Amino acid sequence: MSTYAIGDIQGCYESLQALLNKIDFNLAQDTLWFTGDLVNRGPSSLQTLRFVKQLGDRAITVLGNHDLHLLAIAEGHAREKPDDHLEDILKAEDKDELLTWLRHRPLMHDDPDLGFSMIHAGLPPQWDHQQARQLADELQSVLRSPEYADFFKHMYGNKPKQWSPELKGMERLRFITNCFTRLRYCQKDGSLCLKAKGPPGTQPAECLPWFSVKKRASADMNIIFGHWSALGLYREDGVFSLDSGCLWGHKLTAMRLEDQQFFSVKCQEYRKIG
């Protein structure tokens, strides 16, 4: 009986199936964790979403920025971008069922027995585990409420850049969303550097990888995340980055949590950088 955490799929269904074959996934015994971004840009978002949903309690997935983008489009509060590939879901007969299921996924998953937490992107240095848990629950309650559509009207944007417990309303929710689903870099004081997206060394001098800020409050956690294909596989000081760039023709990777062993398959290139 094993638990495997898998990096961003983004509609690369065939690569996912190849990876599950490689790890000899047993539906009756094993559990899969997904770092979010099940959908978009790859060729088979509908197949991927249906497959993960039908796994039931054998699969746990957190919400990523592309998952939220799909939900915003479906509610009429965002437009498809030129490189989006979401038409199959938006036209599917089971669209409403799939999107309701997706909207009810968590922002953060914890397993005290295994000693891991999973998010899609990052945490600002001020948040310890308890606060991150509370804020994830706060946003989840909005997404699962009857008024969820109002959230998507104001979800997009890079401000506010700095956390404060005094933040209220949509500014508070947007900051929480940007951390859990978009964060790669921040400044020493926790201000978000959302425009920096490349690998470490390419960012502005004042920006650091979120996990490199000294004395961050989450340093005692083991955090699994995806989102950052330019970083690739990374394992150091309790952080485990699993987005190995499947969409870009690199690899799709799983980590077995019980022994931290990695398994990867080569992916077909569906998008070219630049």
Residue frames relative to the residue before (quaternion, step in Angstrom):
aa qw qx qy qz dx dy dz
M 1.0000 0.0000 0.0000 0.0000 0.00 0.00 0.00
S 0.0456 0.8244 -0.5551 0.1008 3.58 -0.52 1.21
T 0.2584 -0.7230 0.6185 0.1671 3.52 -1.33 0.44
Y 0.0875 -0.8057 0.5858 0.0030 3.56 -0.75 1.09
A 0.1983 -0.7419 0.6285 0.1235 3.58 -0.92 0.95
I 0.1323 -0.8106 0.5704 0.0085 3.57 -0.82 1.08
G 0.4769 -0.6954 0.4730 0.2556 3.56 -0.98 0.92
D 0.7871 -0.3630 0.2338 0.4406 3.54 -1.39 0.10
I 0.2730 -0.7765 0.5516 0.1351 3.57 -0.84 1.02
Q 0.0131 -0.8581 0.5108 0.0512 3.59 0.97 -0.93
G 0.7627 -0.4152 0.2018 0.4530 3.53 0.81 1.04
C 0.5080 0.6294 -0.4360 0.3946 3.62 1.22 0.22
Y 0.0887 -0.8686 0.4871 0.0211 3.53 0.63 1.22
E 0.6619 0.5106 -0.3212 0.4451 3.60 0.87 -0.89
S 0.6420 0.5099 -0.3288 0.4687 3.59 1.00 -0.73
L 0.6126 0.5404 -0.3446 0.4626 3.57 1.05 -0.73
Q 0.6731 0.4905 -0.3056 0.4614 3.58 0.87 -0.90
A 0.6247 0.5284 -0.3350 0.4673 3.59 1.05 -0.72
L 0.6580 0.5006 -0.3101 0.4694 3.58 0.99 -0.82
L 0.6525 0.5058 -0.3236 0.4622 3.60 0.94 -0.80
N 0.6189 0.5196 -0.3383 0.4823 3.58 1.10 -0.63
K 0.6523 0.5288 -0.3204 0.4385 3.58 0.96 -0.84
I 0.7373 0.3837 -0.2376 0.5027 3.61 0.94 -0.79
D 0.3720 -0.7445 0.4718 0.2912 3.58 1.32 -0.02
F 0.0234 0.8474 -0.5271 0.0590 3.55 0.87 1.02
N 0.1488 -0.7800 0.6068 0.0355 3.54 -0.87 1.09
L 0.3778 -0.7665 0.4766 0.2065 3.58 -0.34 1.26
A 0.6735 0.5124 -0.3015 0.4392 3.58 1.04 -0.67
Q 0.7995 0.3134 -0.1364 0.4939 3.58 1.13 -0.54
D 0.7509 0.4195 -0.2116 0.4642 3.59 0.97 -0.85
T 0.2335 -0.7420 0.6113 0.1454 3.54 -1.33 0.41
L 0.2282 -0.7677 0.5879 0.1136 3.56 -1.09 0.82
W 0.1488 -0.7358 0.6536 0.0957 3.53 -1.12 0.83
F 0.1227 -0.7866 0.6020 0.0623 3.59 -0.92 0.89
T 0.4237 -0.7500 0.4599 0.2156 3.57 -0.84 1.04
G 0.6607 -0.5058 0.3121 0.4585 3.61 1.21 0.22
D 0.7299 0.3456 -0.3299 0.4888 3.55 -1.34 0.24
L 0.0500 0.7995 -0.5885 0.1097 3.53 0.59 1.18
V 0.8066 0.3027 -0.0875 0.5001 3.55 1.03 -0.85
N 0.7402 0.4752 -0.3555 0.3160 3.44 -1.60 0.11
R 0.8409 0.2111 -0.2254 0.4445 3.47 -1.27 0.89
G 0.6825 0.4252 -0.2889 0.5195 3.59 1.02 -0.65
P 0.6622 -0.5836 0.3221 0.3422 3.61 -1.24 0.29
S 0.8096 0.2954 -0.1032 0.4966 3.60 1.10 -0.54
S 0.0510 0.8375 -0.5402 0.0646 3.57 0.75 1.04
L 0.6450 0.5283 -0.3317 0.4415 3.60 0.95 -0.83
Q 0.6550 0.5042 -0.3105 0.4695 3.59 0.89 -0.89
T 0.6584 0.5194 -0.3099 0.4481 3.55 0.93 -0.89
L 0.6745 0.4963 -0.2972 0.4586 3.56 0.86 -0.97
R 0.6574 0.5036 -0.3118 0.4658 3.59 0.90 -0.87
F 0.6627 0.5236 -0.3107 0.4360 3.57 0.91 -0.91
V 0.6952 0.4641 -0.2915 0.4651 3.58 0.78 -0.97
K 0.6236 0.5422 -0.3405 0.4486 3.59 1.00 -0.76
Q 0.7229 0.4597 -0.2687 0.4403 3.57 0.83 -0.94
L 0.5161 0.6235 -0.4209 0.4095 3.59 1.27 -0.08
G 0.3089 -0.7892 0.4853 0.2150 3.58 1.25 -0.30
D 0.8254 -0.2206 0.1593 0.4947 3.56 -0.97 -0.85
R 0.5180 0.6051 -0.4371 0.4178 3.59 1.23 0.26
A 0.7415 0.3108 -0.2029 0.5589 3.59 1.28 -0.06
I 0.0772 -0.7561 0.6492 0.0299 3.53 -1.11 0.83
T 0.0381 0.8008 -0.5966 0.0374 3.57 -0.79 0.98
V 0.2786 -0.7301 0.5954 0.1868 3.55 -1.08 0.74
L 0.5650 -0.6174 0.4339 0.3337 3.55 -1.21 0.49
G 0.1611 -0.7665 0.6158 0.0857 3.54 -1.09 0.85
N 0.7075 -0.4656 0.3144 0.4286 3.57 -1.28 0.17
H 0.6596 0.4928 -0.3286 0.4628 3.61 1.00 -0.65
D 0.6015 0.5401 -0.3553 0.4694 3.58 1.12 -0.57
L 0.6656 0.4829 -0.2955 0.4863 3.58 0.96 -0.87
H 0.6116 0.5516 -0.3447 0.4504 3.58 1.07 -0.73
L 0.6249 0.5243 -0.3266 0.4774 3.59 0.99 -0.79
L 0.6754 0.4930 -0.2992 0.4597 3.59 0.86 -0.91
A 0.6428 0.5190 -0.3191 0.4643 3.59 1.04 -0.76
I 0.6332 0.5170 -0.3254 0.4753 3.59 1.00 -0.79
A 0.6648 0.5224 -0.3058 0.4377 3.56 0.89 -0.92
E 0.6984 0.4399 -0.2603 0.5009 3.58 1.17 -0.61
G 0.5348 -0.6606 0.3877 0.3568 3.59 1.27 0.02
H 0.5864 0.5974 -0.3603 0.4116 3.59 1.23 0.34
A 0.7420 0.2072 -0.2039 0.6041 3.56 1.25 0.43
R 0.3396 -0.7206 0.5668 0.2099 3.54 -1.25 0.48
E 0.5442 -0.5959 0.4675 0.3609 3.53 -1.15 0.56
K 0.3700 -0.7126 0.5569 0.2124 3.54 -1.04 0.86
P 0.6927 -0.4968 0.3104 0.4208 3.62 -1.18 0.41
D 0.7628 0.3537 -0.2122 0.4980 3.60 1.00 -0.71
D 0.4134 0.6790 -0.4974 0.3475 3.60 1.20 0.35
H 0.0772 -0.7753 0.6255 0.0397 3.53 -1.21 0.55
L 0.2937 0.7935 -0.4623 0.2652 3.54 0.56 1.25
E 0.3858 0.7706 -0.4538 0.2267 3.57 1.29 -0.05
D 0.6348 0.5569 -0.3477 0.4074 3.59 0.96 -0.80
I 0.6624 0.4787 -0.3122 0.4844 3.59 1.02 -0.71
L 0.6935 0.5069 -0.2867 0.4243 3.58 0.82 -0.98
K 0.7221 0.3960 -0.2358 0.5159 3.59 1.23 -0.43
A 0.4810 0.7012 -0.4218 0.3146 3.60 1.25 -0.10
E 0.5657 -0.6078 0.4431 0.3379 3.56 -1.12 0.69
D 0.7383 0.3759 -0.2079 0.5200 3.58 1.10 -0.69
K 0.2063 0.8236 -0.5058 0.1528 3.59 1.23 0.47
D 0.6956 0.4896 -0.3017 0.4306 3.59 0.71 -1.02
E 0.6479 0.5148 -0.3132 0.4660 3.58 0.96 -0.82
L 0.6734 0.4984 -0.2954 0.4592 3.57 0.93 -0.90
L 0.6989 0.4722 -0.2817 0.4573 3.58 0.87 -0.92
T 0.6076 0.5304 -0.3567 0.4714 3.59 1.07 -0.62
W 0.6375 0.5144 -0.3189 0.4767 3.57 0.98 -0.85
L 0.6699 0.5043 -0.3070 0.4503 3.60 0.86 -0.94
R 0.6598 0.5319 -0.3045 0.4347 3.58 0.92 -0.92
H 0.7020 0.4542 -0.2620 0.4820 3.57 1.15 -0.51
R 0.4361 0.6625 -0.4910 0.3604 3.61 1.20 0.29
P 0.5264 -0.6527 0.4422 0.3185 3.62 -1.12 0.56
L 0.4762 -0.6182 0.5337 0.3260 3.53 -1.38 0.12
M 0.7875 0.1144 -0.0220 0.6052 3.56 1.21 -0.55
H 0.0836 -0.7849 0.6125 0.0428 3.56 -1.03 0.80
D 0.1198 -0.7925 0.5971 0.0325 3.56 -0.95 0.94
D 0.0219 -0.7591 0.6498 0.0336 3.52 -1.18 0.68
P 0.2672 -0.8041 0.5084 0.1534 3.61 -0.08 1.24
D 0.6283 0.5506 -0.3455 0.4273 3.60 1.03 -0.68
L 0.7207 0.3943 -0.2332 0.5203 3.58 0.99 -0.84
G 0.4052 -0.7487 0.4438 0.2798 3.57 1.22 -0.42
F 0.6142 0.5333 -0.3488 0.4655 3.59 1.17 0.57
S 0.1414 -0.7166 0.6703 0.1312 3.49 -1.39 0.49
M 0.1702 -0.7890 0.5837 0.0878 3.58 -1.12 0.63
I 0.0273 0.7471 -0.6629 0.0406 3.53 -1.08 0.93
H 0.5780 -0.5868 0.4192 0.3818 3.57 -1.23 0.08
A 0.8448 0.1728 -0.0389 0.5049 3.59 0.75 -1.02
G 0.7468 -0.3931 0.2934 0.4491 3.63 0.05 -1.18
L 0.3316 -0.7004 0.5908 0.2243 3.51 -1.42 -0.01
P 0.4380 -0.6636 0.5220 0.3087 3.60 -0.98 0.73
P 0.6411 -0.5921 0.3210 0.3680 3.62 -1.06 0.62
Q 0.6088 0.5820 -0.3589 0.4023 3.61 1.15 -0.42
W 0.6808 0.5254 -0.2945 0.4168 3.60 1.10 -0.61
D 0.2001 -0.7275 0.6416 0.1381 3.55 -0.90 0.94
H 0.7500 -0.3980 0.2524 0.4640 3.57 -1.25 0.03
Q 0.6670 0.5181 -0.3181 0.4307 3.58 0.84 -0.90
Q 0.6872 0.4674 -0.2967 0.4704 3.58 0.90 -0.87
A 0.6230 0.5309 -0.3438 0.4602 3.60 0.99 -0.78
R 0.6422 0.5262 -0.3122 0.4617 3.56 1.01 -0.85
Q 0.6706 0.5051 -0.2932 0.4574 3.57 0.91 -0.92
L 0.6980 0.4680 -0.2780 0.4652 3.58 0.93 -0.89
A 0.5939 0.5355 -0.3631 0.4783 3.59 1.10 -0.58
D 0.6602 0.5010 -0.3042 0.4697 3.57 0.93 -0.87
E 0.6188 0.5589 -0.3382 0.4363 3.58 1.06 -0.77
L 0.6940 0.4520 -0.2721 0.4899 3.57 0.91 -0.92
Q 0.6220 0.5460 -0.3406 0.4461 3.57 0.99 -0.78
S 0.6444 0.5307 -0.3346 0.4373 3.59 0.94 -0.80
V 0.6284 0.5161 -0.3291 0.4800 3.59 1.12 -0.66
L 0.6809 0.4980 -0.2933 0.4499 3.58 0.86 -0.93
R 0.7248 0.4263 -0.2341 0.4879 3.56 1.13 -0.61
S 0.5472 0.6322 -0.3821 0.3937 3.57 1.30 -0.01
P 0.6404 -0.5204 0.3812 0.4168 3.63 -1.20 0.23
E 0.6916 0.4653 -0.2691 0.4824 3.61 1.20 -0.47
Y 0.2647 0.8207 -0.4831 0.1521 3.59 1.23 0.28
A 0.6227 0.5780 -0.3581 0.3872 3.61 0.97 -0.77
D 0.5937 0.5792 -0.3690 0.4194 3.60 1.08 -0.61
F 0.5850 0.5962 -0.3626 0.4134 3.58 1.09 -0.68
F 0.6950 0.5020 -0.2828 0.4301 3.57 0.89 -0.96
K 0.5360 0.6199 -0.4097 0.4007 3.59 1.18 -0.35
H 0.8110 0.2517 -0.0774 0.5225 3.57 1.04 -0.82
M 0.3640 0.7810 -0.4549 0.2252 3.59 1.25 0.20
Y 0.7127 0.4882 -0.2689 0.4259 3.59 0.89 -0.93
G 0.5324 0.6147 -0.4770 0.3334 3.54 -1.13 0.75
N 0.4314 -0.7276 0.4881 0.2151 3.56 -1.18 0.63
K 0.6925 0.4332 -0.2783 0.5053 3.60 1.24 -0.01
P 0.5088 -0.1490 -0.8474 -0.0296 1.47 -2.20 1.26
K 0.4556 -0.7028 0.4855 0.2503 3.55 -1.21 0.58
Q 0.7636 0.3356 -0.1589 0.5283 3.58 1.19 -0.51
W 0.4336 -0.7059 0.5012 0.2501 3.55 -0.96 0.91
S 0.0952 0.7374 -0.6676 0.0379 3.48 -1.23 0.70
P 0.4994 -0.6468 0.4757 0.3253 3.60 -0.95 0.76
E 0.6224 0.5640 -0.3294 0.4314 3.57 1.25 -0.39
L 0.4469 0.6800 -0.4666 0.3466 3.61 1.23 -0.15
K 0.0735 -0.8064 0.5867 0.0092 3.55 -1.02 0.84
G 0.8252 0.2959 -0.1784 0.4469 3.51 -1.34 0.18
M 0.8378 -0.1974 0.1437 0.4883 3.52 -1.14 -0.74
E 0.5828 0.5654 -0.3885 0.4355 3.62 1.08 -0.55
R 0.6456 0.5073 -0.3119 0.4781 3.58 0.98 -0.79
L 0.6873 0.4824 -0.2841 0.4629 3.59 0.84 -0.98
R 0.6442 0.5203 -0.3308 0.4526 3.60 1.00 -0.76
F 0.6414 0.5097 -0.3342 0.4660 3.58 0.96 -0.80
I 0.6427 0.5141 -0.3240 0.4665 3.60 0.91 -0.86
T 0.6540 0.5193 -0.3052 0.4576 3.57 0.92 -0.93
N 0.6794 0.5031 -0.2993 0.4425 3.58 0.85 -0.94
C 0.6397 0.5091 -0.3348 0.4686 3.59 1.05 -0.66
F 0.7376 0.4426 -0.2526 0.4429 3.56 0.65 -1.07
T 0.8242 0.2829 -0.1210 0.4754 3.62 0.98 -0.70
R 0.7975 0.3077 -0.1670 0.4914 3.65 1.15 -0.27
L 0.5615 0.6769 -0.3717 0.2972 3.60 1.12 -0.58
R 0.0106 -0.7540 0.6567 0.0103 3.53 -1.13 0.88
Y 0.8116 0.1070 -0.0054 0.5743 3.55 0.85 -1.04
C 0.0547 0.7627 -0.6443 -0.0174 3.51 -1.30 0.47
Q 0.5426 -0.5960 0.4761 0.3517 3.55 -1.30 0.25
K 0.7201 -0.4578 0.3011 0.4257 3.56 -1.30 0.27
D 0.6979 0.4554 -0.2706 0.4819 3.58 1.12 -0.66
G 0.6132 -0.5852 0.3312 0.4146 3.57 1.30 0.08
S 0.4265 0.6872 -0.4821 0.3370 3.61 1.22 0.01
L 0.4390 -0.7305 0.4643 0.2409 3.56 -0.83 1.00
C 0.1766 -0.7466 0.6339 0.0979 3.57 -1.10 0.83
L 0.0208 -0.8791 0.4761 0.0000 3.56 0.59 1.16
K 0.6278 0.5576 -0.3501 0.4151 3.60 1.14 -0.40
A 0.6176 0.5328 -0.3466 0.4632 3.60 1.21 -0.37
K 0.0100 -0.8474 0.5272 -0.0621 3.58 -0.61 1.16
G 0.5911 0.6196 -0.3646 0.3657 3.60 1.18 -0.35
P 0.7013 -0.4331 0.3307 0.4595 3.58 -1.27 -0.16
P 0.6592 -0.4906 0.3681 0.4352 3.60 -1.17 0.36
G 0.6867 0.4154 -0.3486 0.4841 3.54 -0.88 1.04
T 0.7017 0.4291 -0.2587 0.5065 3.57 1.26 -0.36
Q 0.5731 0.6263 -0.3653 0.3818 3.59 1.25 -0.27
P 0.6498 -0.4759 0.3999 0.4375 3.61 -1.25 0.24
A 0.6445 -0.5844 0.3388 0.3583 3.57 -1.06 0.78
E 0.6938 0.4938 -0.2855 0.4397 3.58 1.03 -0.72
C 0.6639 0.5081 -0.2910 0.4652 3.60 1.27 -0.22
L 0.1406 -0.7771 0.6119 0.0446 3.53 -1.10 0.85
P 0.5750 -0.5055 0.4704 0.4388 3.60 -1.18 0.32
W 0.5904 -0.6279 0.3611 0.3560 3.58 -0.84 0.94
F 0.7065 0.4671 -0.2650 0.4610 3.57 1.06 -0.72
S 0.6361 0.5438 -0.3239 0.4413 3.61 1.29 -0.10
V 0.4664 0.6647 -0.4584 0.3613 3.59 1.24 -0.03
K 0.4478 -0.7129 0.4723 0.2611 3.57 -0.72 1.07
K 0.8509 0.1404 -0.1424 0.4857 3.51 -1.17 0.83
R 0.2412 0.7568 -0.5709 0.2077 3.60 1.02 0.67
A 0.5594 -0.6672 0.3930 0.2958 3.52 -0.99 0.88
S 0.6841 0.4779 -0.2823 0.4732 3.60 1.21 -0.40
A 0.3500 0.7879 -0.4607 0.2107 3.60 1.26 0.17
D 0.6593 0.5079 -0.3195 0.4531 3.61 1.17 -0.40
M 0.5881 0.5830 -0.3598 0.4298 3.60 1.29 -0.01
N 0.3016 -0.6599 0.6398 0.2535 3.54 -1.36 0.32
I 0.0433 -0.8479 0.5258 -0.0523 3.57 -0.26 1.31
I 0.1739 -0.7508 0.6329 0.0742 3.55 -0.83 1.08
F 0.1147 0.7951 -0.5887 0.0893 3.58 -0.91 0.89
G 0.3022 -0.7258 0.5881 0.1901 3.54 -1.37 0.21
H 0.4828 0.7502 -0.4002 0.2095 3.55 -0.75 -1.19
W 0.7945 0.3466 -0.1387 0.4790 3.60 0.89 -0.90
S 0.0983 -0.8401 0.5318 0.0422 3.58 0.37 1.22
A 0.6165 0.5485 -0.3545 0.4397 3.61 1.12 -0.55
L 0.6155 0.4989 -0.3399 0.5066 3.59 1.23 -0.37
G 0.2212 -0.8035 0.5190 0.1899 3.56 1.00 -0.85
L 0.7633 -0.3094 0.2549 0.5065 3.53 -1.23 -0.46
Y 0.1015 0.7838 -0.5992 0.1281 3.53 -0.83 1.04
R 0.0676 0.7889 -0.6059 0.0769 3.55 -0.86 0.97
E 0.3766 0.6959 -0.5337 0.2985 3.55 -0.46 1.23
D 0.8733 0.0478 -0.0390 0.4833 3.55 -1.14 0.79
G 0.7585 -0.4360 0.2166 0.4333 3.56 0.84 0.98
V 0.6500 0.4460 -0.3513 0.5052 3.60 1.19 0.30
F 0.1107 -0.7931 0.5989 -0.0091 3.53 -1.00 0.98
S 0.1013 -0.8032 0.5869 0.0099 3.58 -0.30 1.30
L 0.1118 -0.8538 0.5085 0.0030 3.58 -0.62 1.16
D 0.5197 0.6075 -0.4527 0.3950 3.63 1.17 0.08
S 0.0292 -0.8381 0.5437 -0.0332 3.57 -0.14 1.30
G 0.6452 -0.6235 0.2986 0.3252 3.56 1.11 0.76
C 0.1153 0.8246 -0.5458 0.0940 3.59 0.95 0.78
L 0.6473 0.5552 -0.3169 0.4152 3.56 0.89 -0.97
W 0.7287 0.4363 -0.2191 0.4802 3.56 1.11 -0.77
G 0.6314 -0.5678 0.3259 0.4157 3.57 1.25 0.31
H 0.5074 0.6256 -0.4396 0.3974 3.57 1.20 0.41
K 0.7201 -0.4247 0.3144 0.4497 3.61 -0.52 -1.08
L 0.2718 -0.6753 0.6463 0.2288 3.50 -1.39 0.29
T 0.1192 -0.8439 0.5228 -0.0162 3.54 -0.68 1.14
A 0.1289 -0.7414 0.6533 0.0836 3.51 -1.24 0.72
M 0.1571 -0.7480 0.6335 0.1208 3.54 -1.20 0.61
R 0.3118 -0.7246 0.5825 0.1961 3.57 -0.82 0.99
L 0.3968 -0.7822 0.4284 0.2171 3.53 -0.42 1.23
E 0.6087 0.5969 -0.3583 0.3805 3.57 1.04 -0.68
D 0.8193 0.1235 -0.0638 0.5563 3.62 1.06 -0.66
Q 0.4274 -0.7389 0.4263 0.2994 3.58 1.35 0.21
Q 0.3614 0.7150 -0.5089 0.3150 3.58 1.00 0.80
F 0.3168 -0.7639 0.5393 0.1590 3.57 -1.00 0.90
F 0.0654 -0.7514 0.6559 0.0310 3.53 -1.24 0.70
S 0.0007 -0.8198 0.5713 -0.0407 3.60 -0.83 0.95
V 0.1345 -0.7389 0.6492 0.1201 3.53 -1.34 0.44
K 0.5136 -0.6266 0.4931 0.3169 3.55 -1.17 0.60
C 0.2403 -0.7870 0.5584 0.1055 3.56 -1.02 0.87
Q 0.5009 -0.5976 0.5300 0.3332 3.51 -1.31 0.42
E 0.4415 -0.6890 0.5025 0.2790 3.58 -1.03 0.72
Y 0.0970 -0.8077 0.5813 0.0172 3.55 -0.77 1.12
R 0.7800 0.1563 -0.0967 0.5981 3.57 1.21 -0.44
K 0.2688 -0.7465 0.5869 0.1613 3.55 -1.07 0.77
I 0.4645 -0.6661 0.5052 0.2922 3.57 -0.93 0.88
G 0.8047 0.2020 -0.1806 0.5283 3.56 -0.81 1.04
